[in-house]
Amino acid sequence: MKTITLPRFNDMHVHFRLGQMLKNVAPVTASYCSRAVVMPNTLPRPILNADDVIWYRDEINRALEDAGVSLGHFTPLMTIKIRDDTTPKMIHSAVYAGGAIAGKVYPKGVTTNSGNGLTSFKGIGKTLSKMEDSGMVLLLHGELDLERTIQSEWEAAFLPQLEWLSANFPNLGIVLEHVSSAEAVQAVLDLPDNVAATITVHHLVLTENDVIGTKIRPHNACRPMPKDFTDRDLLLEMAMSGNPKFFLGSDSAPHHRRSKECAEGACGIYTAPILPSLLAETFEEHGALDKLEAFTSRNGAVFYDLPLGGEFFPAETIMLVEDPWMVPDEVDGIVPFMAGQTMCYKLA
């Protein structure tokens, strides 16, 4: 039986939500990751300051303990949501009292729970300077909903903002998250080393045809939407290049079935249950299994200046075995990515 052994992953972008959904999904990621960067756009309580960070970390750890996950095996990396009213004092407190490592910007109205998102980077210049001084990484949902701009062009519309941020805050670590277009990849390549990008597994396998082709497939809908075949080809090339600017950020984003299969369905793909399996299959298909470790376990940690491997168990590994299995149609009320399809590798 063929096996693949890898260091535990670093998922540098994941959604855990709150309440029962948190209890259901967090242990899945913790089963193969040593750490994960947890997104702050939660409802009814968004993560905005140090008190929120401490509370949410406790909620995550309690959910993991209840599921029997040893906290020494997994570390949630905490973030806050950066809005127009986020102050330098809030940044200082979030970093030094709350232990947050990053601040996330959602431009207003472009994705889930972003109705009160940021309206102006220039309006928070002092806050960004404080992030730069304190070593807090800036995470970007890189889309702008401009007038008379179709959604497939929202990411390209955001890129001048990325270039402005890089030029004006040269010591600020910046991550353009879930890149989906050739234009965004090229921008990251052209900018200095303080600018990096996360890539999801679903953007490595989907195109727009898989969302709104001959049929509408709501469980493949995400933000940013998958693009053309040429965009996907370049994402594959970057993920498998070993380039340290590109690393795993799954953007695993669970929504209940009823929130996806409706007149105004939510965007987000729940990839956590199949993430190691699908990554192994995809990299193997392209003859790049030797590049998988850098993408999943090394590049992100290096960019964030974190110890390689797990904080407590640096040498801990996971094993995938070649043992075909079918992705369930539903897990805890959520339809996972590639539901009903067969995966070749199973997490041992």
Stockholm file with secondary structure:
# STOCKHOLM 1.0

chainA/1-348         MKTITLPRFNDMHVHFRLGQMLKNVAPVTASYCSRAVVMPNTLPRPILNADDVIWYRDEINRALEDAGVSLGHFTPLMTIKIRDDTTPKMIHSAVYAGGAIAGKVYPKGVTTNSGNGLTSFKGIGKTLSKMEDSGMVLLLHGELDLERTIQSEWEAAFLPQLEWLSANFPNLGIVLEHVSSAEAVQAVLDLPDNVAATITVHHLVLTENDVIGTKIRPHNACRPMPKDFTDRDLLLEMAMSGNPKFFLGSDSAPHHRRSKECAEGACGIYTAPILPSLLAETFEEHGALDKLEAFTSRNGAVFYDLPLGGEFFPAETIMLVEDPWMVPDEVDGIVPFMAGQTMCYKLA
#=GR chainA/1-348 SS CCEEEEECEEEEEECCCSHHHHHHHHHHHHTTEEEEEECCCCSSSCCCSHHHHHHHHHHHHHHHHHTTCCGGGCEEECEEEECTTCCHHHHHHHHHTTCCCEEEECBTTSSTTCTTCBSCSGGGHHHHHHHHHHTCEEEECCCCCCTTCCGGGHHHHHHHHHHHHHHHCTTSCEEECSCCSHHHHHHHHHSCTTEEEEECSHHHHCCTHHHHSSSBCGGGCCSSCCCCHHHHHHHHHHHTSCCTTEEECCCBCCCBHHHHSSTTCCCCBCCGGGHHHHHHHHHHHTTCGGGHHIIIIIHHHHHTTCCSSCSSCTTCEEEEEEEEEECCSCBTTBCCTTTTCEEEEEEC
#=GC SS_cons         CCEEEEECEEEEEECCCSHHHHHHHHHHHHTTEEEEEECCCCSSSCCCSHHHHHHHHHHHHHHHHHTTCCGGGCEEECEEEECTTCCHHHHHHHHHTTCCCEEEECBTTSSTTCTTCBSCSGGGHHHHHHHHHHTCEEEECCCCCCTTCCGGGHHHHHHHHHHHHHHHCTTSCEEECSCCSHHHHHHHHHSCTTEEEEECSHHHHCCTHHHHSSSBCGGGCCSSCCCCHHHHHHHHHHHTSCCTTEEECCCBCCCBHHHHSSTTCCCCBCCGGGHHHHHHHHHHHTTCGGGHHIIIIIHHHHHTTCCSSCSSCTTCEEEEEEEEEECCSCBTTBCCTTTTCEEEEEEC
//
